Amino acid sequence: MKKMSMVCMLVMCLALPGFASRQITMLGICLASSEQETERLREDLKNTVFLRDFVKKLLGSSLDTHEQAEEFKRRFGVSDEAMQASLMDSVRETSVKAGWKLRQQGDAQDIRIADHHLREAIRWLSTCAGAEGKGFLLGIATDNARDSDFRSGSISAYMRRANAQEKWDAIIRFLADDLRTAEVRLFFNVYHAAMQAYDEAEGDTQKREAIVATVSAALVKEEDKKAFEEADKLLAERSAEYAESPQRKAALERMNKPPEKPQ
């Protein structure tokens, strides 16, 4: 009887030339499993308790690509709803231990592990969040009491799952004065999402004009030079009207940024 277990597979992988230099993850092992093992795990994952415990193991390592997560769900028959429920359970559990604050060097190991699981759970939600999950992410993203790392990650996850209208509504909300903070990492994602929305609105002149107006108004008040330079460059590449506008020139002067040389 020849049946290869995941443990045996892992040992064999380690023996392969060059494999030891690559990170071995639970997800990678699952995706490399045989058809027999895949079928067995697919059946096990239909059990809600088993899935929840298995998701915790997946969160122990880092998700390399969103494509891997999509492949996992497809191959093992895990619905977005089931994955979302398990991930949100993990977020609630790990956030109690890790909190929503920036990890400190002297933190105990169990806190560091919980912190890692919390960050990974938010990232995984970007592959499966439905209405409930998106509302959950938006709640994290708009909470000024939480560290900007978690807020930024939640914005990124939310934007990835949001439809066009949800994305536009979020951009307006996040660029409003009452949600702005000094944390630049938070707004890199918002500005990039705005530019993505601009690109997706091809043929919709009114929508593009609204995006340019909203982002340019935010840039006039932007305090962080790096965030300004990044968003200013992206917007100027897309809108000649903004690129040549008096308000942009004034903002460049305010940031002590020399005007671009003519091509």
Residue pairs with C-beta under 8 A, 6 or more apart in sequence:
3 36
4 34
4 37
5 37
6 29
6 30
6 33
6 37
9 29
9 32
9 33
9 34
10 24
10 29
13 19
13 24
13 29
13 32
14 20
14 24
23 61
23 62
25 61
25 62
25 64
26 57
26 58
26 60
26 61
27 58
27 61
27 63
27 64
27 68
27 69
27 72
28 64
28 68
30 41
30 72
30 75
30 76
31 68
31 71
31 72
31 75
33 41
38 75
38 76
41 76
42 75
42 76
42 77
44 50
44 54
45 51
45 54
45 76
45 77
45 78
46 77
48 82
48 85
48 86
51 78
51 82
51 83
51 86
52 85
52 86
52 89
52 90
55 83
55 86
55 87
55 90
55 124
56 90
56 117
58 72
58 120
58 124
59 90
59 116
59 117
59 120
59 121
59 124
60 113
60 116
60 117
61 120
62 120
63 69
63 120
63 123
63 124
66 126
66 127
66 160
69 124
69 127
69 128
70 127
72 78
73 79
73 80
73 83
73 127
73 128
80 128
80 129
80 130
81 128
81 130
83 124
83 127
83 128
84 125
84 128
84 129
84 130
84 132
84 133
87 121
87 124
87 125
87 128
87 133
88 121
88 125
88 132
88 133
88 136
90 117
90 118
90 121
91 118
91 121
91 122
91 125
91 136
94 114
94 115
94 117
94 118
94 121
95 114
95 118
97 110
97 111
97 114
98 111
98 114
98 115
98 117
98 118
100 140
100 143
100 145
100 146
100 147
100 150
101 146
101 147
102 147
102 149
103 111
103 112
103 115
107 115
118 150
119 149
119 150
119 153
122 137
122 140
122 150
122 153
122 154
122 157
123 153
123 157
125 133
125 136
125 137
125 157
125 161
126 156
126 157
126 158
126 160
126 161
127 160
128 161
129 136
129 137
129 157
129 158
129 161
130 161
133 161
134 158
134 161
134 162
134 166
137 154
137 155
137 157
137 158
137 161
138 154
138 158
138 170
140 146
140 150
140 151
140 154
141 151
141 154
141 155
141 158
141 174
142 151
142 173
142 174
142 179
143 151
144 179
144 181
148 181
148 183
148 185
148 186
149 185
151 183
151 186
152 183
152 185
152 186
152 188
152 189
155 170
155 174
155 186
155 189
155 190
155 193
156 189
158 170
159 167
159 170
159 189
159 193
159 196
162 170
164 197
164 200
164 201
167 193
167 196
167 197
168 197
168 207
168 211
170 190
170 193
171 190
171 193
171 194
171 197
171 211
171 214
172 214
173 179
174 186
174 187
174 190
175 187
175 190
175 194
175 214
175 215
175 217
175 218
177 221
180 187
180 221
182 223
182 224
184 224
184 226
184 227
187 222
187 224
187 227
187 231
188 227
188 230
191 215
191 227
191 230
191 231
191 234
192 234
194 211
194 214
194 215
194 231
195 215
195 231
195 234
195 235
195 238
197 207
197 211
198 208
198 211
198 212
198 238
199 238
201 207
201 208
201 211
208 239
212 235
212 238
212 239
212 241
212 242
215 231
215 235
216 235
216 242
216 245
216 247
216 248
218 231
219 228
219 231
219 232
219 235
219 248
219 251
220 247
220 250
220 251
222 228
222 231
222 251
225 255
225 257
228 251
228 255
228 257
229 255
229 257
232 248
232 251
232 252
235 242
235 243
236 242
236 243
236 248
237 243
242 248
249 259
252 258
252 259
